[in-house]
Structures are given as structure tokens and as C-alpha cells.
């Protein structure tokens, strides 16, 4: 074998050895999953406004979330205590364009004592955005959150900023488990609590520093110890969105009939109840 043949064999061997090594992935390699994009405050405000509705219940109102669409039927998630003043009276939903729709309460959902309720309305000609749902199980202390709704005393939609301060291992009465620093007011009950990605992680329902007694009791009837009670009273509270997600099936009611919305935006002033409720809800 001459020196040229030997050199050719060595070169080819080197190439054959290197090729499979380059083709194999390393033991530590993993696909790169892009993080969900965070939204600017203006984007969050626009998104929140599009999915948040005003819920007229009797002579007062609360807020709600457009949570689902099936054909022409929209499902609105709110607090059960928002619906209480309207029992036996018509319910109406005001969407982001100012139009009013007649709504019916869905009685098919059983939220197991959580302060949640469902309404539905039909829109034959107009289409509305619905919310994207997040996971409250991933939130941690210090996470930035945004609370939306329609407070009494304000003519406009409101979005407030704050942080997660406390996530309870055991839910309070009504299913409240997420404590946050956002300033929320009466009228914002049933509105969304959003993360920085614009996903709903909770439903607003109780504000800080209640006026009519603390009312902070766990679902099992036990009372938080004093140090924890002092923390709880300083925070606003939301029901985790999982309380809705865990509901089986769909909520579309056969009793919903097509209705025409008001052709122009409408303004209705709330009438507050004469007596305080048993809990310091937001309405």
C-alpha cells in the first residue's frame, strides 16, 4: 500500500467517525418552548374591555366575563352574589359596544359552594371576543395582576394594577383563594383578574377592609388564625378560574331565544340595596 492510499483511508475514516456524532442530539438537548408573550398595559386594557361586560341584576349591577361562545349564544361568568338581587327580575348584559341584551341564568351548573354564576344571551348579528383562560395554580407571590370591571360611581370601565400577595391552600367561603393588592370597588364583582399575558386566572368578588364585619371563614367552617386573618383583611379576593373550568359539559340553555340588542349604547344608574348584605361582597 503506497502513501497516497494510506492517506485516503485515514481521511475517509475520520469523516465516517465524525458524521454520526454530529447527527445525534446531545443528552441535555430539549425543544425550546417560547414563553407566552407579555402584553403592554394599553393592550391589556383593550383586551380586558372587550371581554368584560356589565351585568344588570334587578336595580343594581355587577361585572361579568365573556367566557364562551357557541354559535350565537354567549356565556357570561360572574359571581353568584351579583345575580342574587335580580332573582325574579329580568337580567341584562351590556357589551363593550354599549348594547344591551336580555339574558337568562343557567341553572345547569353546580359550582359546589363557590361564588360563581352563569348567564347567557344570544347575539344574532354581532360578534364579541371571549376570554382566554390561564392557570391560577401557577401564580406566585409578587406576580403582577390586573382587575377589571364597572365600579359604582364611575361612568367608565376600570382596570387596576396590583400584585399577588397571598394564595391560600384552603379556600375561604365562596371559594375565594387568590389575594391581591389591586384596588377593586363595588360593581367590579364578577370581573376578570388577568395575568400579564391577558389570561383570566380568577374572578373578582371581595374587596379589602370590609365594612360589615370580616366574614372570613374557610369553606369547612373553620376560622383563620389571627395572624392570617390580619393578612386576609388587607387584600382583595378572587375565586380561581379553575372553579369554572372543572365544570363538566356545556352551559347552553334551550330556553334562550333570539333578541335584538338596543340599537344605541344605553346608560343605567344602579340602585343600591337599603340594607348591607350578610357578606361584604362587591355586588
C-alpha positions, 0 to 999 in steps of 0.5 A, spaced: 500 500 500 503 506 497 502 513 501 497 516 497 492 510 499 494 510 506 492 517 506 485 516 503 483 511 508 485 515 514 481 521 511 475 517 509 475 514 516 475 520 520 469 523 516 465 516 517 467 517 525 465 524 525 458 524 521 454 520 526 456 524 532 454 530 529 447 527 527 445 525 534 442 530 539 446 531 545 443 528 552 441 535 555 438 537 548 430 539 549 425 543 544 425 550 546 418 552 548 417 560 547 414 563 553 407 566 552 408 573 550 407 579 555 402 584 553 403 592 554 398 595 559 394 599 553 393 592 550 391 589 556 386 594 557 383 593 550 383 586 551 380 586 558 374 591 555 372 587 550 371 581 554 368 584 560 361 586 560 356 589 565 351 585 568 344 588 570 341 584 576 334 587 578 336 595 580 343 594 581 349 591 577 355 587 577 361 585 572 361 579 568 366 575 563 365 573 556 367 566 557 364 562 551 361 562 545 357 557 541 354 559 535 350 565 537 349 564 544 354 567 549 356 565 556 357 570 561 361 568 568 360 572 574 359 571 581 353 568 584 352 574 589 351 579 583 345 575 580 342 574 587 338 581 587 335 580 580 332 573 582 325 574 579 327 580 575 329 580 568 337 580 567 341 584 562 348 584 559 351 590 556 357 589 551 363 593 550 359 596 544 354 599 549 348 594 547 344 591 551 341 584 551 336 580 555 339 574 558 337 568 562 341 564 568 343 557 567 341 553 572 345 547 569 351 548 573 353 546 580 359 550 582 359 546 589 359 552 594 363 557 590 361 564 588 360 563 581 354 564 576 352 563 569 348 567 564 347 567 557 344 571 551 344 570 544 347 575 539 344 574 532 348 579 528 354 581 532 360 578 534 364 579 541 371 576 543 371 571 549 376 570 554 382 566 554 383 562 560 390 561 564 392 557 570 391 560 577 395 554 580 401 557 577 401 564 580 406 566 585 407 571 590 409 578 587 406 576 580 403 582 577 395 582 576 390 586 573 382 587 575 377 589 571 370 591 571 364 597 572 365 600 579 359 604 582 360 611 581 364 611 575 361 612 568 367 608 565 370 601 565 376 600 570 382 596 570 387 596 576 394 594 577 396 590 583 400 584 585 399 577 588 400 577 595 397 571 598 394 564 595 391 560 600 391 552 600 384 552 603 379 556 600 375 561 604 367 561 603 365 562 596 371 559 594 375 565 594 383 563 594 387 568 590 389 575 594 391 581 591 393 588 592 389 591 586 384 596 588 377 593 586 370 597 588 363 595 588 360 593 581 367 590 579 364 583 582 364 578 577 370 581 573 376 578 570 383 578 574 388 577 568 395 575 568 400 579 564 399 575 558 391 577 558 389 570 561 383 570 566 386 566 572 380 568 577 374 572 578 373 578 582 368 578 588 371 581 595 374 587 596 379 589 602 377 592 609 370 590 609 365 594 612 360 589 615 364 585 619 370 580 616 366 574 614 372 570 613 371 563 614 374 557 610 369 553 606 369 547 612 367 552 617 373 553 620 376 560 622 383 563 620 388 564 625 389 571 627 395 572 624 392 570 617 386 573 618 390 580 619 393 578 612 386 576 609 383 583 611 388 587 607 387 584 600 382 583 595 379 576 593 378 572 587 375 565 586 380 561 581 378 560 574 379 553 575 372 553 579 369 554 572 373 550 568 372 543 572 365 544 570 363 538 566 359 539 559 356 545 556 352 551 559 347 552 553 340 553 555 334 551 550 330 556 553 334 562 550 331 565 544 333 570 539 333 578 541 335 584 538 340 588 542 338 596 543 340 599 537 344 605 541 349 604 547 344 605 553 346 608 560 343 605 567 344 608 574 344 602 579 340 602 585 343 600 591 340 595 596 337 599 603 340 594 607 348 591 607 348 584 605 350 578 610 357 578 606 361 584 604 361 582 597 362 587 591 355 586 588 
